[in-house]
């Protein structure tokens, strides 16, 4: 079973919550950034059927996506987060 990732980052007075998960129904990896209970951005990366064949590979792809978005938030690059990749 593939597990998601959750992280909190505090910048100034704002706490950003990042949530990453595999959305098998939508066949994508999704990372969302929240602040104050509002979703500020979503990054979705589609996966082919082949990508779903290996859970460890999908888990690593999700971990990497979560890490990249986390780095962007920590660096204050919030304007780059509203990206849905196809």
Secondary structure, DSSP 8 states (H G I E B T S, - for coil): ----EEEEEEETTEEEEEEEEEETTTTEEEEEEEETTEEEEEEEEE--TTGGG-HHHHHHHHHHHHHHHHHHHHTT-GGG----B-
